Amino acid sequence: MIPRRRIALDPADLRDVWRTLWTSQAQAKKDVSAFEAAFAAAVGVDHAIAVASGRDAMRLILQALGFGRGDELIVPAYTLGELVPLIGGDGLIPVPADVDPTTFNLTPETVAARIGPKTRGIFALHAFGAPCDIVGLRKLADSHGLKLIEDCAHAVGAHIGHQPVGCFGDAALFSLEATKAVSAFGGGVATTNDAQLANRLRTAVANRPRREWPAIKKALFKTFEELAVRSPLYAIAARLLFSPDRASGFDRFYRQAHGHLRVAAGFSAFQARVGLRKLANVPQRNARLNVAWQALAAELPDGFTTQRRDLHGEPAFYNFVVRSNGDLTRQRMRLQQMGIDAGIGGEVMDDIAPTLDYGDCHASAQLGREALLLPLYDDLSAPRRRQLLGALHRLAQEAA
Ligand SMILES: *Cc1c(COP(=O)(O)O)cnc(C)c1O
């Protein structure tokens, strides 16, 4: 079975668990500061603040920007659904703007159509690592006096010209979740060039206790999970969990297993060390996996369309997501029978417009129906890539 995701296991991570046990408070502080400085340098901004998760970074940024009850924030209609209740929870009103069906991203036109008297900000995602038209969105935001926040959870290392994404908005957030490019086994980063905003963010997290154990526990759990996914038993378990009548079984299982693993405390020395190492690998990782992405994309059969990722800049690699015009539930089942674990629907991302009572985000709805997450990662060998392509070609023949 080829799993849809793999987490790179690095023996150095486990060495860091050991080293962390002998770390003084003073040294831990230095480690976290070193990580933040490296992150700020990588994004080309003045300030980076390491926090508990990408979502935590988002909430802290929205609060620090001074948004209040009843203020409207324009968000992509196609994004991570779990962000919506968090935005709404602070009294903000998320207003979805449609995405472009070829880039999967917001455009200045779709956002402009949603600007009204209560709009205070634009929350722009670089979907699956592809830079959105953030320069156009910056101009639009400035002409209406709006704040611009970049969701860079998928896009660390993506850039426009020589400028990395994350330096165009008033602030940006990054995720250090285990499934993202710079994994620190949980955690997030808020970045900004605004010294005042940075101070507010630092003050908000200053009194959080630094606890090493949650991220270490997660690293150990992830190691076991990886070993399980690599075992032959996984194929059987996956078949049970992904059967068509239990289409969301895996998702539910995954969320339950991970819900209690959310890292909630202050950023730890262990996370800083692991994160620093992963950050240094980002340019090479993106280069390698973008080449692999292109090679696969070039050989897709009819009926499968790839995301246009390079319209506004150089993409980062996050996931290999394509659009399929077939019956996705059936396609996933057939792929699974051919030994390939693919994701569909909410396992890829979410069309959030209906939950917010907007019925006019047609491209987002289409992506919600058509997006297919296929396996692609560093140690997906050449024979396995051929197996994947062979399976997709068979699906195309079956549909014809
Ligand atoms: C992963 C992700 C985040 C932040 O995630 P955390 O799991 O809280 O670190 C934010 N936006 C998108 C689109 C994401 O995929």
The ligand as a Tripos MOL2 file, in Angstrom:
@<TRIPOS>MOLECULE
LIG
   15    15     1     0     0
SMALL
NO_CHARGES

@<TRIPOS>ATOM
      1 C1         -2.3470   23.3850    8.4410 C.3       1 LIG1
      2 C2         -3.0530   24.6430    8.1090 C.ar      1 LIG1
      3 C3         -3.1340   25.7410    8.9960 C.ar      1 LIG1
      4 C4         -2.5770   25.7620   10.3890 C.3       1 LIG1
      5 O1         -2.5800   24.5500   10.9640 O.3       1 LIG1
      6 P1         -2.1450   24.0570   12.4010 P.3       1 LIG1
      7 O2         -2.4770   22.6200   12.2850 O.co2     1 LIG1
      8 O3         -2.9690   24.7890   13.3860 O.co2     1 LIG1
      9 O4         -0.6820   24.3070   12.5960 O.co2     1 LIG1
     10 C5         -3.7680   26.8890    8.5380 C.ar      1 LIG1
     11 N1         -4.2820   26.9630    7.3020 N.ar      1 LIG1
     12 C6         -4.2320   25.9240    6.4340 C.ar      1 LIG1
     13 C7         -4.8150   26.0770    5.0700 C.3       1 LIG1
     14 C8         -3.6270   24.7350    6.8080 C.ar      1 LIG1
     15 O5         -3.5800   23.7060    5.9430 O.3       1 LIG1
@<TRIPOS>BOND
     1     1     2 1
     2     2     3 ar
     3     2    14 ar
     4     3     4 1
     5     3    10 ar
     6     4     5 1
     7     5     6 1
     8     6     7 2
     9     6     8 1
    10     6     9 1
    11    10    11 ar
    12    11    12 ar
    13    12    13 1
    14    12    14 ar
    15    14    15 1
@<TRIPOS>SUBSTRUCTURE
     1 LIG1         1 GROUP 0 **** ****
